[in-house]
Amino acid sequence: MIFPLEELIEYDKNMYEITAAASRRAYQLSMLDDPDIETFEDKVVSLAARQLFTDEVEFRIEP
């Protein structure tokens, strides 16, 4: 799976938040050497975005 473009187009919330969350999640995955990275065929950022758009991972903006 490549970066989920359809989900990105249909996303009706703050685009900055989802971008920042995907970037942070990709960093977490790479630093933790997550086993999902080995089974996922594409880039870590695509995996992070998929996790966010499918609600596998939730995010929130802290004040």
PDB file with SEQRES, HELIX, SHEET and CRYST1 records, atoms N, CA, C and O in Angstrom:
SEQRES   1 A   63  MET ILE PHE PRO LEU GLU GLU LEU ILE GLU TYR ASP LYS          
SEQRES   2 A   63  ASN MET TYR GLU ILE THR ALA ALA ALA SER ARG ARG ALA          
SEQRES   3 A   63  TYR GLN LEU SER MET LEU ASP ASP PRO ASP ILE GLU THR          
SEQRES   4 A   63  PHE GLU ASP LYS VAL VAL SER LEU ALA ALA ARG GLN LEU          
SEQRES   5 A   63  PHE THR ASP GLU VAL GLU PHE ARG ILE GLU PRO                  
HELIX    1 AA1 LEU A    5  GLU A   10  1                                   6    
HELIX    2 AA2 MET A   15  LEU A   32  1                                  18    
HELIX    3 AA3 PRO A   35  THR A   39  1                                   5    
HELIX    4 AA4 VAL A   44  PHE A   53  1                                  10    
CRYST1    1.000    1.000    1.000  90.00  90.00  90.00 P 1           1          
ATOM      1  N   MET A   1       0.844  -1.179   0.000  1.00  0.00           N  
ATOM      2  CA  MET A   1       0.000   0.000   0.000  1.00  0.00           C  
ATOM      3  C   MET A   1       0.886   1.238   0.000  1.00  0.00           C  
ATOM      4  O   MET A   1       1.843   1.325   0.769  1.00  0.00           O  
ATOM      5  N   ILE A   2       0.569   2.179  -0.852  1.00  0.00           N  
ATOM      6  CA  ILE A   2       1.282   3.444  -0.849  1.00  0.00           C  
ATOM      7  C   ILE A   2       0.575   4.399   0.097  1.00  0.00           C  
ATOM      8  O   ILE A   2      -0.373   4.006   0.778  1.00  0.00           O  
ATOM      9  N   PHE A   3       1.019   5.634   0.147  1.00  0.00           N  
ATOM     10  CA  PHE A   3       0.382   6.601   1.036  1.00  0.00           C  
ATOM     11  C   PHE A   3      -1.097   6.680   0.708  1.00  0.00           C  
ATOM     12  O   PHE A   3      -1.448   6.839  -0.461  1.00  0.00           O  
ATOM     13  N   PRO A   4      -1.974   6.576   1.692  1.00  0.00           N  
ATOM     14  CA  PRO A   4      -3.423   6.488   1.462  1.00  0.00           C  
ATOM     15  C   PRO A   4      -4.010   7.815   0.966  1.00  0.00           C  
ATOM     16  O   PRO A   4      -4.549   8.595   1.752  1.00  0.00           O  
ATOM     17  N   LEU A   5      -3.901   8.061  -0.334  1.00  0.00           N  
ATOM     18  CA  LEU A   5      -4.305   9.321  -0.923  1.00  0.00           C  
ATOM     19  C   LEU A   5      -5.806   9.564  -0.821  1.00  0.00           C  
ATOM     20  O   LEU A   5      -6.224  10.686  -0.539  1.00  0.00           O  
ATOM     21  N   GLU A   6      -6.620   8.543  -1.043  1.00  0.00           N  
ATOM     22  CA  GLU A   6      -8.074   8.722  -0.958  1.00  0.00           C  
ATOM     23  C   GLU A   6      -8.496   9.141   0.446  1.00  0.00           C  
ATOM     24  O   GLU A   6      -9.323  10.039   0.608  1.00  0.00           O  
ATOM     25  N   GLU A   7      -7.932   8.495   1.452  1.00  0.00           N  
ATOM     26  CA  GLU A   7      -8.271   8.853   2.823  1.00  0.00           C  
ATOM     27  C   GLU A   7      -7.825  10.277   3.138  1.00  0.00           C  
ATOM     28  O   GLU A   7      -8.496  11.001   3.874  1.00  0.00           O  
ATOM     29  N   LEU A   8      -6.709  10.662   2.585  1.00  0.00           N  
ATOM     30  CA  LEU A   8      -6.190  12.010   2.800  1.00  0.00           C  
ATOM     31  C   LEU A   8      -7.108  13.050   2.171  1.00  0.00           C  
ATOM     32  O   LEU A   8      -7.352  14.103   2.762  1.00  0.00           O  
ATOM     33  N   ILE A   9      -7.615  12.761   0.979  1.00  0.00           N  
ATOM     34  CA  ILE A   9      -8.528  13.690   0.297  1.00  0.00           C  
ATOM     35  C   ILE A   9      -9.844  13.802   1.061  1.00  0.00           C  
ATOM     36  O   ILE A   9     -10.404  14.893   1.174  1.00  0.00           O  
ATOM     37  N   GLU A  10     -10.339  12.687   1.583  1.00  0.00           N  
ATOM     38  CA  GLU A  10     -11.612  12.669   2.287  1.00  0.00           C  
ATOM     39  C   GLU A  10     -11.510  13.148   3.734  1.00  0.00           C  
ATOM     40  O   GLU A  10     -12.530  13.345   4.394  1.00  0.00           O  
ATOM     41  N   TYR A  11     -10.317  13.331   4.219  1.00  0.00           N  
ATOM     42  CA  TYR A  11     -10.105  13.740   5.611  1.00  0.00           C  
ATOM     43  C   TYR A  11     -10.638  15.158   5.798  1.00  0.00           C  
ATOM     44  O   TYR A  11     -10.198  16.079   5.111  1.00  0.00           O  
ATOM     45  N   ASP A  12     -11.583  15.341   6.723  1.00  0.00           N  
ATOM     46  CA  ASP A  12     -12.230  16.645   6.886  1.00  0.00           C  
ATOM     47  C   ASP A  12     -11.815  17.371   8.164  1.00  0.00           C  
ATOM     48  O   ASP A  12     -12.451  18.346   8.564  1.00  0.00           O  
ATOM     49  N   LYS A  13     -10.764  16.900   8.792  1.00  0.00           N  
ATOM     50  CA  LYS A  13     -10.281  17.561  10.010  1.00  0.00           C  
ATOM     51  C   LYS A  13      -9.024  18.352   9.692  1.00  0.00           C  
ATOM     52  O   LYS A  13      -8.721  18.593   8.524  1.00  0.00           O  
ATOM     53  N   ASN A  14      -8.310  18.747  10.693  1.00  0.00           N  
ATOM     54  CA  ASN A  14      -7.119  19.580  10.522  1.00  0.00           C  
ATOM     55  C   ASN A  14      -6.003  18.793   9.829  1.00  0.00           C  
ATOM     56  O   ASN A  14      -5.507  17.799  10.361  1.00  0.00           O  
ATOM     57  N   MET A  15      -5.622  19.247   8.654  1.00  0.00           N  
ATOM     58  CA  MET A  15      -4.608  18.556   7.853  1.00  0.00           C  
ATOM     59  C   MET A  15      -3.226  18.617   8.524  1.00  0.00           C  
ATOM     60  O   MET A  15      -2.442  17.673   8.429  1.00  0.00           O  
ATOM     61  N   TYR A  16      -2.944  19.724   9.193  1.00  0.00           N  
ATOM     62  CA  TYR A  16      -1.661  19.846   9.889  1.00  0.00           C  
ATOM     63  C   TYR A  16      -1.543  18.782  10.973  1.00  0.00           C  
ATOM     64  O   TYR A  16      -0.485  18.174  11.134  1.00  0.00           O  
ATOM     65  N   GLU A  17      -2.618  18.557  11.714  1.00  0.00           N  
ATOM     66  CA  GLU A  17      -2.589  17.585  12.809  1.00  0.00           C  
ATOM     67  C   GLU A  17      -2.299  16.177  12.311  1.00  0.00           C  
ATOM     68  O   GLU A  17      -1.466  15.480  12.890  1.00  0.00           O  
ATOM     69  N   ILE A  18      -2.975  15.744  11.241  1.00  0.00           N  
ATOM     70  CA  ILE A  18      -2.758  14.380  10.751  1.00  0.00           C  
ATOM     71  C   ILE A  18      -1.363  14.238  10.158  1.00  0.00           C  
ATOM     72  O   ILE A  18      -0.757  13.171  10.250  1.00  0.00           O  
ATOM     73  N   THR A  19      -0.846  15.310   9.548  1.00  0.00           N  
ATOM     74  CA  THR A  19       0.507  15.274   8.991  1.00  0.00           C  
ATOM     75  C   THR A  19       1.537  15.165  10.106  1.00  0.00           C  
ATOM     76  O   THR A  19       2.474  14.370  10.024  1.00  0.00           O  
ATOM     77  N   ALA A  20       1.355  15.968  11.144  1.00  0.00           N  
ATOM     78  CA  ALA A  20       2.271  15.927  12.284  1.00  0.00           C  
ATOM     79  C   ALA A  20       2.191  14.569  12.993  1.00  0.00           C  
ATOM     80  O   ALA A  20       3.211  14.023  13.413  1.00  0.00           O  
ATOM     81  N   ALA A  21       0.982  14.035  13.121  1.00  0.00           N  
ATOM     82  CA  ALA A  21       0.806  12.739  13.780  1.00  0.00           C  
ATOM     83  C   ALA A  21       1.457  11.616  12.970  1.00  0.00           C  
ATOM     84  O   ALA A  21       2.074  10.722  13.548  1.00  0.00           O  
ATOM     85  N   ALA A  22       1.328  11.650  11.646  1.00  0.00           N  
ATOM     86  CA  ALA A  22       1.945  10.625  10.799  1.00  0.00           C  
ATOM     87  C   ALA A  22       3.464  10.700  10.875  1.00  0.00           C  
ATOM     88  O   ALA A  22       4.148   9.677  10.908  1.00  0.00           O  
ATOM     89  N   SER A  23       3.978  11.918  10.900  1.00  0.00           N  
ATOM     90  CA  SER A  23       5.428  12.091  11.007  1.00  0.00           C  
ATOM     91  C   SER A  23       5.940  11.572  12.343  1.00  0.00           C  
ATOM     92  O   SER A  23       6.950  10.869  12.389  1.00  0.00           O  
ATOM     93  N   ARG A  24       5.261  11.907  13.417  1.00  0.00           N  
ATOM     94  CA  ARG A  24       5.656  11.455  14.753  1.00  0.00           C  
ATOM     95  C   ARG A  24       5.559   9.937  14.868  1.00  0.00           C  
ATOM     96  O   ARG A  24       6.439   9.292  15.439  1.00  0.00           O  
ATOM     97  N   ARG A  25       4.468   9.365  14.315  1.00  0.00           N  
ATOM     98  CA  ARG A  25       4.278   7.918  14.387  1.00  0.00           C  
ATOM     99  C   ARG A  25       5.345   7.192  13.576  1.00  0.00           C  
ATOM    100  O   ARG A  25       5.849   6.156  14.009  1.00  0.00           O  
ATOM    101  N   ALA A  26       5.693   7.719  12.410  1.00  0.00           N  
ATOM    102  CA  ALA A  26       6.743   7.109  11.596  1.00  0.00           C  
ATOM    103  C   ALA A  26       8.068   7.108  12.356  1.00  0.00           C  
ATOM    104  O   ALA A  26       8.817   6.133  12.304  1.00  0.00           O  
ATOM    105  N   TYR A  27       8.352   8.192  13.054  1.00  0.00           N  
ATOM    106  CA  TYR A  27       9.568   8.269  13.864  1.00  0.00           C  
ATOM    107  C   TYR A  27       9.540   7.210  14.968  1.00  0.00           C  
ATOM    108  O   TYR A  27      10.536   6.527  15.207  1.00  0.00           O  
ATOM    109  N   GLN A  28       8.381   7.079  15.645  1.00  0.00           N  
ATOM    110  CA  GLN A  28       8.253   6.078  16.697  1.00  0.00           C  
ATOM    111  C   GLN A  28       8.488   4.670  16.155  1.00  0.00           C  
ATOM    112  O   GLN A  28       9.212   3.877  16.757  1.00  0.00           O  
ATOM    113  N   LEU A  29       7.874   4.370  15.022  1.00  0.00           N  
ATOM    114  CA  LEU A  29       8.028   3.038  14.430  1.00  0.00           C  
ATOM    115  C   LEU A  29       9.480   2.740  14.099  1.00  0.00           C  
ATOM    116  O   LEU A  29       9.970   1.640  14.353  1.00  0.00           O  
ATOM    117  N   SER A  30      10.161   3.717  13.537  1.00  0.00           N  
ATOM    118  CA  SER A  30      11.553   3.474  13.153  1.00  0.00           C  
ATOM    119  C   SER A  30      12.472   3.366  14.366  1.00  0.00           C  
ATOM    120  O   SER A  30      13.407   2.566  14.360  1.00  0.00           O  
ATOM    121  N   MET A  31      12.220   4.153  15.397  1.00  0.00           N  
ATOM    122  CA  MET A  31      13.069   4.111  16.590  1.00  0.00           C  
ATOM    123  C   MET A  31      12.833   2.845  17.412  1.00  0.00           C  
ATOM    124  O   MET A  31      13.760   2.328  18.036  1.00  0.00           O  
ATOM    125  N   LEU A  32      11.603   2.349  17.415  1.00  0.00           N  
ATOM    126  CA  LEU A  32      11.281   1.141  18.175  1.00  0.00           C  
ATOM    127  C   LEU A  32      11.598  -0.127  17.402  1.00  0.00           C  
ATOM    128  O   LEU A  32      11.509  -1.231  17.940  1.00  0.00           O  
ATOM    129  N   ASP A  33      11.972   0.037  16.133  1.00  0.00           N  
ATOM    130  CA  ASP A  33      12.234  -1.102  15.263  1.00  0.00           C  
ATOM    131  C   ASP A  33      11.046  -2.066  15.297  1.00  0.00           C  
ATOM    132  O   ASP A  33      11.192  -3.267  15.524  1.00  0.00           O  
ATOM    133  N   ASP A  34       9.865  -1.489  15.064  1.00  0.00           N  
ATOM    134  CA  ASP A  34       8.600  -2.210  15.119  1.00  0.00           C  
ATOM    135  C   ASP A  34       8.581  -3.371  14.106  1.00  0.00           C  
ATOM    136  O   ASP A  34       8.991  -3.187  12.960  1.00  0.00           O  
ATOM    137  N   PRO A  35       8.117  -4.549  14.511  1.00  0.00           N  
ATOM    138  CA  PRO A  35       8.074  -5.690  13.589  1.00  0.00           C  
ATOM    139  C   PRO A  35       7.138  -5.475  12.404  1.00  0.00           C  
ATOM    140  O   PRO A  35       7.294  -6.134  11.376  1.00  0.00           O  
ATOM    141  N   ASP A  36       6.159  -4.556  12.526  1.00  0.00           N  
ATOM    142  CA  ASP A  36       5.263  -4.260  11.401  1.00  0.00           C  
ATOM    143  C   ASP A  36       6.033  -3.696  10.212  1.00  0.00           C  
ATOM    144  O   ASP A  36       5.605  -3.846   9.068  1.00  0.00           O  
ATOM    145  N   ILE A  37       7.156  -3.053  10.474  1.00  0.00           N  
ATOM    146  CA  ILE A  37       7.954  -2.473   9.398  1.00  0.00           C  
ATOM    147  C   ILE A  37       8.457  -3.569   8.465  1.00  0.00           C  
ATOM    148  O   ILE A  37       8.484  -3.383   7.249  1.00  0.00           O  
ATOM    149  N   GLU A  38       8.851  -4.695   9.018  1.00  0.00           N  
ATOM    150  CA  GLU A  38       9.377  -5.791   8.208  1.00  0.00           C  
ATOM    151  C   GLU A  38       8.300  -6.419   7.331  1.00  0.00           C  
ATOM    152  O   GLU A  38       8.589  -6.836   6.210  1.00  0.00           O  
ATOM    153  N   THR A  39       7.061  -6.494   7.821  1.00  0.00           N  
ATOM    154  CA  THR A  39       5.992  -7.129   7.055  1.00  0.00           C  
ATOM    155  C   THR A  39       5.317  -6.156   6.098  1.00  0.00           C  
ATOM    156  O   THR A  39       4.633  -6.587   5.170  1.00  0.00           O  
ATOM    157  N   PHE A  40       5.493  -4.863   6.302  1.00  0.00           N  
ATOM    158  CA  PHE A  40       4.872  -3.856   5.439  1.00  0.00           C  
ATOM    159  C   PHE A  40       5.777  -3.597   4.251  1.00  0.00           C  
ATOM    160  O   PHE A  40       6.984  -3.423   4.421  1.00  0.00           O  
ATOM    161  N   GLU A  41       5.220  -3.568   3.058  1.00  0.00           N  
ATOM    162  CA  GLU A  41       6.018  -3.500   1.839  1.00  0.00           C  
ATOM    163  C   GLU A  41       6.528  -2.107   1.500  1.00  0.00           C  
ATOM    164  O   GLU A  41       7.528  -1.980   0.792  1.00  0.00           O  
ATOM    165  N   ASP A  42       5.870  -1.061   1.985  1.00  0.00           N  
ATOM    166  CA  ASP A  42       6.228   0.296   1.596  1.00  0.00           C  
ATOM    167  C   ASP A  42       6.972   1.031   2.701  1.00  0.00           C  
ATOM    168  O   ASP A  42       7.496   0.410   3.626  1.00  0.00           O  
ATOM    169  N   LYS A  43       7.016   2.313   2.606  1.00  0.00           N  
ATOM    170  CA  LYS A  43       7.777   3.148   3.527  1.00  0.00           C  
ATOM    171  C   LYS A  43       7.125   3.222   4.902  1.00  0.00           C  
ATOM    172  O   LYS A  43       5.941   2.927   5.059  1.00  0.00           O  
ATOM    173  N   VAL A  44       7.900   3.611   5.872  1.00  0.00           N  
ATOM    174  CA  VAL A  44       7.424   3.726   7.249  1.00  0.00           C  
ATOM    175  C   VAL A  44       6.341   4.801   7.355  1.00  0.00           C  
ATOM    176  O   VAL A  44       5.390   4.640   8.120  1.00  0.00           O  
ATOM    177  N   VAL A  45       6.470   5.878   6.609  1.00  0.00           N  
ATOM    178  CA  VAL A  45       5.472   6.949   6.650  1.00  0.00           C  
ATOM    179  C   VAL A  45       4.117   6.431   6.155  1.00  0.00           C  
ATOM    180  O   VAL A  45       3.078   6.801   6.701  1.00  0.00           O  
ATOM    181  N   SER A  46       4.123   5.586   5.136  1.00  0.00           N  
ATOM    182  CA  SER A  46       2.879   4.998   4.639  1.00  0.00           C  
ATOM    183  C   SER A  46       2.240   4.100   5.691  1.00  0.00           C  
ATOM    184  O   SER A  46       1.020   4.104   5.858  1.00  0.00           O  
ATOM    185  N   LEU A  47       3.048   3.343   6.386  1.00  0.00           N  
ATOM    186  CA  LEU A  47       2.546   2.491   7.460  1.00  0.00           C  
ATOM    187  C   LEU A  47       1.944   3.348   8.568  1.00  0.00           C  
ATOM    188  O   LEU A  47       0.863   3.040   9.071  1.00  0.00           O  
ATOM    189  N   ALA A  48       2.622   4.405   8.947  1.00  0.00           N  
ATOM    190  CA  ALA A  48       2.118   5.298   9.995  1.00  0.00           C  
ATOM    191  C   ALA A  48       0.801   5.941   9.580  1.00  0.00           C  
ATOM    192  O   ALA A  48      -0.126   6.023  10.385  1.00  0.00           O  
ATOM    193  N   ALA A  49       0.708   6.397   8.338  1.00  0.00           N  
ATOM    194  CA  ALA A  49      -0.524   7.013   7.851  1.00  0.00           C  
ATOM    195  C   ALA A  49      -1.666   6.006   7.838  1.00  0.00           C  
ATOM    196  O   ALA A  49      -2.790   6.331   8.220  1.00  0.00           O  
ATOM    197  N   ARG A  50      -1.379   4.780   7.398  1.00  0.00           N  
ATOM    198  CA  ARG A  50      -2.419   3.746   7.389  1.00  0.00           C  
ATOM    199  C   ARG A  50      -2.927   3.488   8.801  1.00  0.00           C  
ATOM    200  O   ARG A  50      -4.132   3.353   9.014  1.00  0.00           O  
ATOM    201  N   GLN A  51      -2.016   3.419   9.763  1.00  0.00           N  
ATOM    202  CA  GLN A  51      -2.415   3.190  11.154  1.00  0.00           C  
ATOM    203  C   GLN A  51      -3.305   4.313  11.668  1.00  0.00           C  
ATOM    204  O   GLN A  51      -4.249   4.058  12.415  1.00  0.00           O  
ATOM    205  N   LEU A  52      -3.021   5.540  11.283  1.00  0.00           N  
ATOM    206  CA  LEU A  52      -3.821   6.676  11.737  1.00  0.00           C  
ATOM    207  C   LEU A  52      -5.190   6.706  11.063  1.00  0.00           C  
ATOM    208  O   LEU A  52      -6.201   6.922  11.732  1.00  0.00           O  
ATOM    209  N   PHE A  53      -5.234   6.495   9.757  1.00  0.00           N  
ATOM    210  CA  PHE A  53      -6.504   6.566   9.036  1.00  0.00           C  
ATOM    211  C   PHE A  53      -7.425   5.395   9.356  1.00  0.00           C  
ATOM    212  O   PHE A  53      -8.643   5.534   9.247  1.00  0.00           O  
ATOM    213  N   THR A  54      -6.889   4.265   9.742  1.00  0.00           N  
ATOM    214  CA  THR A  54      -7.727   3.117  10.103  1.00  0.00           C  
ATOM    215  C   THR A  54      -8.008   3.072  11.600  1.00  0.00           C  
ATOM    216  O   THR A  54      -8.603   2.114  12.095  1.00  0.00           O  
ATOM    217  N   ASP A  55      -7.583   4.102  12.318  1.00  0.00           N  
ATOM    218  CA  ASP A  55      -7.776   4.202  13.777  1.00  0.00           C  
ATOM    219  C   ASP A  55      -7.102   3.075  14.547  1.00  0.00           C  
ATOM    220  O   ASP A  55      -7.501   2.757  15.667  1.00  0.00           O  
ATOM    221  N   GLU A  56      -6.095   2.480  13.954  1.00  0.00           N  
ATOM    222  CA  GLU A  56      -5.282   1.492  14.663  1.00  0.00           C  
ATOM    223  C   GLU A  56      -4.469   2.188  15.758  1.00  0.00           C  
ATOM    224  O   GLU A  56      -4.185   1.618  16.811  1.00  0.00           O  
ATOM    225  N   VAL A  57      -4.108   3.441  15.470  1.00  0.00           N  
ATOM    226  CA  VAL A  57      -3.392   4.278  16.411  1.00  0.00           C  
ATOM    227  C   VAL A  57      -4.132   5.604  16.501  1.00  0.00           C  
ATOM    228  O   VAL A  57      -4.451   6.210  15.477  1.00  0.00           O  
ATOM    229  N   GLU A  58      -4.403   6.053  17.704  1.00  0.00           N  
ATOM    230  CA  GLU A  58      -5.085   7.326  17.885  1.00  0.00           C  
ATOM    231  C   GLU A  58      -4.078   8.392  18.281  1.00  0.00           C  
ATOM    232  O   GLU A  58      -3.026   8.087  18.842  1.00  0.00           O  
ATOM    233  N   PHE A  59      -4.405   9.643  17.986  1.00  0.00           N  
ATOM    234  CA  PHE A  59      -3.534  10.743  18.352  1.00  0.00           C  
ATOM    235  C   PHE A  59      -4.366  11.880  18.927  1.00  0.00           C  
ATOM    236  O   PHE A  59      -5.571  11.982  18.697  1.00  0.00           O  
ATOM    237  N   ARG A  60      -3.680  12.726  19.680  1.00  0.00           N  
ATOM    238  CA  ARG A  60      -4.326  13.928  20.215  1.00  0.00           C  
ATOM    239  C   ARG A  60      -3.267  15.011  20.320  1.00  0.00           C  
ATOM    240  O   ARG A  60      -2.079  14.732  20.482  1.00  0.00           O  
ATOM    241  N   ILE A  61      -3.713  16.227  20.226  1.00  0.00           N  
ATOM    242  CA  ILE A  61      -2.827  17.375  20.344  1.00  0.00           C  
ATOM    243  C   ILE A  61      -2.898  17.855  21.788  1.00  0.00           C  
ATOM    244  O   ILE A  61      -3.974  18.177  22.292  1.00  0.00           O  
ATOM    245  N   GLU A  62      -1.763  17.898  22.436  1.00  0.00           N  
ATOM    246  CA  GLU A  62      -1.733  18.349  23.821  1.00  0.00           C  
ATOM    247  C   GLU A  62      -1.505  19.851  23.862  1.00  0.00           C  
ATOM    248  O   GLU A  62      -0.753  20.390  23.050  1.00  0.00           O  
ATOM    249  N   PRO A  63      -2.150  20.530  24.802  1.00  0.00           N  
ATOM    250  CA  PRO A  63      -1.984  21.992  24.899  1.00  0.00           C  
ATOM    251  C   PRO A  63      -0.598  22.392  25.353  1.00  0.00           C  
ATOM    252  O   PRO A  63      -0.310  23.582  25.480  1.00  0.00           O  
TER     253      PRO A  63                                                      
END                                                                             
